[in-house]
């Protein structure tokens, strides 16, 4: 039973709460409070009101990469900084869903029916994209689903060919990008299948778009290596070293030709005698500059993997190898954009000038990996492996992503 003193304290607390505008806290005090919150509460705090959002943008809080882990087809979220494991089903993700890409707090997922949806980890909001079985604009390709359970999900069918769509091809390829404007809610999804099928979907479209016929790819004799997206611009890296740029800011996408400095200056790298390129990826920096990232193995260094980064000198139009990506940027290999990072190491190798990778990024070599993922330090060319446990062993599939990176 409450005592008179308890009732008095409660009455005072209510009066203080009624007479205090929490949106008008001292900026320094509010900033200190926000920076002390857990990652989840920190990103939720920006939605309280416009004043809190203004202070939230000035906070200096290290971004902590998370991992999506698949254990016997069960999806889990692992947060290294807090050493926590979240069951995917507990946050609204089904075990029949597979991670494809991310943008801020949004994940792009796909199921075994080739059904794409984007999911917000903080709000649990889900946006289903049009079915791939519906009409696809721009090309003579359609998707036929396999109604029997098995490794083959279906087929992309054209007049002269038929391509199997399997779980392995979708999950391991991961040539997919998701871009979301957190302020307006606009978003763009683009993905490449089997290096030759290019699909895109922008918020407001009534169906997916296929670009193969638009560029007459059969006659141009190139296929796609990778793609990246930043601020409504899609960058496409082709097998002949060229980079196409498509602007999605208008009602209809338009290829950027005159203002694309990369198209007439393809990237070329001549490997040394003992080098072999494993993968080639593209990424966009905060400045808008394009980076080409190579994962390489050098036989002379006992097959220890390395990562090289190249950037075009816009004055000379020559691609040059660079040793740094900036004082406050880091990369997830295959993610498509650089990410804001702390300058100093905050644990697990998390700092600027680092590249996060998973075992599939080094798929052709047999080296002494102690984990299924690691961090490559550009300054030292050394790898820091995630500590080995039941979720980090090299037989478990994992993916890096960084909530709130934008």
N, C-alpha and C positions, 0 to 999 in steps of 0.2 A: 504494500500500500504506500502511495506517495506521501511524504511528509510535507508540512507547510513550506519548508526550505526548497524541496524539490519542485513544488508547484511554482514558487516564486522564480526559481532559476529558469524554468521552462517559459514562464511569461516574459521574462527579460529577453530570452533567446529569440522568441517569436517577434518581439518588438524590434529587436536589432535587425532581424532578417527582413521585416517589412519595410524598415526605413533605410536599408542599405542597398544600393544599386550595384550588384556584383559585376556588371559590365564596366563599371567605372573604377575598378581597382587601380592602384598605382601601377603603371606599366612595368617598372622594375620588379615589383612584388609579383605581379601576374606572370611575368616571364619566368621568374624563379620557380613559381609553382608549376607552370606548364612543363618546364624542363626536368622536373623531378618525377613526372608521371611515367607510368609504364608505357611502352610503345603503343598499345591498343588505346589506352585512355588519352594519350597525347594526341593521336590523330582524330579521336572523337571530339576533343576539346575545341577544335577549330570550327565546329559546326554550331557552337553555343550561340554566338551572336557575331555581328560584324566587328565589334571592338576586340573581342577575343581573337578573331581571325587575323586582324591587323597585327596584334602582338605575336600571335602564333607564327606568322611568317618571319619574324625577326629572331625566333629562338634558334639557338645553336645546339642541336641534339644529334649525336652521332646516329647515322642510319645503321640498322643491324640487319644483315642478310638473314632471311629465313630459308628453310628448305622444305620442299614437298617430298615425301618419302612414300614409296610403294612397298609394302611387305605382303607378299602373297595376294596382290591386287587390292589390299586394303590401303586407302589413302590416309596419310597422316601429315600434320604440319609440325615441324620442329623449329623452335625458336632458340638458337644457341645461346644468346645473351642471358636468357632466363632459364636455360636448360629445361624447357617444357615441351611436352608432346601433346598435341591436340588431335583427337580423332576427327577425320574429315566430316563424318556424318554428324558430329556434334555442332559444327559450324554451318551446316546446310549443304555440304558437298556429298554427293552419292559415291559409293565405291565403284560405280560403273562410269565414273568420270575420270578423264585424264587431262593433266595440265599441259597447256600448249604455250601460253605467253602471259605476261602481266604488264600492267601499267598502273603505277601507284598502288592503291589498295584493291584494284580490280584484277581478277584472274580470268583468263580465257580458257574454258574447258571444252572438251568434246567427249561424246559418249559413243558406244559401239554402233549406234545408228547413224554416225557421222552428224550428230546433232550438236551444234555449237551454242554455247551460252557464255555470258560474262557474269561474274559473281563478285560482289563487294564483301570482303572479309569482315569489315567493321559493321556494316548495316544489314548484312545477309540479303541485300537486294539482288535479284536475279533478272537478267534480261536475255530472253531466248532469241536467237537469230533465226532467220528463215531456214526451212528445211532444204538440204542439198538435193532432195528428191523433187522439189518443185522446179519450175522452169528457171534455167540459168541464162541470163542475158549475155549477148555478145559473142557466143560461140556455138558450135555444133556438138556440144558435149552434155551428157546428162549422167546423173548418178543413179544406179540401180542397187538397192539394198539387198543383202543376202538375208533372207528370213530364217535361215537355219543358223543355230549357234555354232560358232567356230572361229578360227583365226582370221578368215576372210570376212570383212564387214560388208563388202559389196564391190561394185565395179564402176569405173568411169568409162562410159561407152561413147565412141565416136563412129562416124560412118565407116572408117577403115581400120579401127583398132579398138581394143578393150584392155583396160588396165585394172589389175586387182588392187583393191584398197584393203590393207590389212592393219591390224593393231600395231605390228612392229614397224611398218612403213610410216604410219602416222606419228607414233610416239618418238621414234628414233630420229626421224627427219627434222622435226621441230623448226622448219623454216617458216615461221609464223610471227606476225607482229600484231600487237594491240596498242592503239593510242587512244587516250581518253582525255578530254578537256574537263577537269574536275569542276570548273566554274559553270560551264554551259551544259555539260552532259553530252556533248557531241562525241562521237567515237568512230574509229575506223579499224577494221580488221582486214588483213591481207595474208594470204598463205600460198605456199608453193607445194605442189605434190609431184613427186617423182621427177623433180627438176624441170618439168616442162609445163605443167598446168598451173596457171596463175589465176587466183580468185580474189575478189575483194568485196567487202560489204561496208557501206557507210550508213550511219544512222539516218533513217528516213527513206532509204531505198526499199523497194518492195521485193527484191530478190538479190541473189548473188550475181556478180558480174565476172565473166571469164574473158581474159585479155588475149588469148592465143591468136584468134583470127584478126583482132584489131592490129596486131603487129606483124601478121603474116609470118609467124615464127618458122614455119617449115622452110621458107625461102631465105630467111635471114641467117639460118644455120647457127643459132645460139640457143642455149638454155640457161636457166637461172641457178646461180650458186646460192644467193642469200638475198635478204631484203631488210630494210630498216625504215622506221617512220618517226618523224618529229614534226609537230605543229602542222598537221594536215598535208605534209609532203612525204611521199613514198619513194624510197631509194631502192633501186633494183640492181644488184650486182650480177653480171652475166659471166658465162664461162670464158668469154674472150677478153675479159678484163674491163669491159665498159661498164659505166654506171648510168642508168636511166633515172630520171626524176619525174614523178607525176604529181601534179598539184590537185588536191581534193577539196580545196577551200570553196569552190563554186558549186553550182548545181550539178555540173558534169565534170568529171576528172579531165585534166588537160596535161599533156606531156610538156614539160619544160625543156626547150631546145636551146634558144639563144642564151639564156642565163644559166645554163648547165655547163660549168667549166670542165666537167669530168668526162663527158661523152667522147670528145675527140682526143682524149689523152688517157688511154687505157692503162690499167695497172699491170706491170710485168715484174716478176721476180725470178732471177736465174739462181737456182739453188747451187750451193757448193757441192763438191764431189761426194761428201759424206752426209749430206742433208736430204731429208724427205719431208714434203709438206703433207700433213695429215688432214687439216681442214683450213678453209679460208672463209673469214666472216667480215661483215661490214658493220660499222657503228657510227653514230652521229654524236659529236661533242656538243656541249652547251653553246659553244660559239657558232655552231652550224657546220663546222668543218667535218669532212668525211674521213674516217679512219678505215684502213684495211688491216685486219688482224690475222696472222697466220699461226697455227699450231704446228710446230716443227720438231722432228726428232733428229738428233745428230748421232750418227753411229760412233764417232770418235769419242763421244762423252758417255759411253755405255748406255746409249738409248735413253737418256734423261730428256724429257720433253721440255721444249722452250716455246716462248711466245714472242713473235716479232710484230711491231706496230709500224705502219707506214701512213704518211700524210702527204698530200700534194702541196708543193710549194706553189701557191697561186700566181706568183710573179714569173717563175721560170717554167711552170707547168710540168715539173718533174716530181715524181713520187720519191719521197725520201724516208728513210727509216728514222724513227724518233725513239728516244729513250724514256720519254715521260709523256703522260697524258694530262698534265696540269697538277697544281698544288692541292686541289680539292675534288678530284674526280677518280672514279674507279670503274671497272668493267665486269660484267658477267658475260663470259664468252657466248656469243650467239644471241645476246639480249637486244642488240640494235641501237642502244643509246648509252652514253656514259652516265654515271650516277654520282650524286653528291656524296663526298666521303670525308671522314675526319683526317686531319693531317697526321696526327700521331696514332700509333697502333693502339686500339682499344681492346685488343684481345683477339685470338684466333686469326691473326694476320689482317684484321679489318682496318684498312687505312688507305689513303690515296695512293695512286700508282700501283694498284693491285688488280689482278685478273682472276676472277672466280671461275672454276671449271668443274666438270664432272667427268667420270671415267669414259663416257661415250665420246668426249672431245678428243680422246687420245686412243681411239679404238683399234688402231692397226699395230700397236706395239705391246710388247710384254715386258713391263718394267716392275720394279718392286714397290707397288703402291700398297700403302697400309690402310687405305680408306677408299670410299667411292667418290670423293670430291676433295678439292684442295684449293689453295690460294697461291698464285704465282706473283712474286715481288719483282717488278720490272727493274728496280734499282740494283738488286743483287742477283737476279736470275735464279733465285732459289724458290723451292716450293715448300709451303707449310701445309701438311696434310691434317685434315680433321681427325681428332683422336678416335681411335678405333673402338667401337662398341657394337651392340646388336643392330643399331640403325645406320652405322657408318661403314660396315664392312663392304668389300667390293662386290658382293653378290646382291646387294640391295640397290634398287634404282632410286636416284635422288635428283632433284632439280633446285637450283638456286632462284630466289626472287627477293626483291627488296620492297616491302610495303612503304608507301609514301615517298618514293624516290623523287617524284616530280615536284 
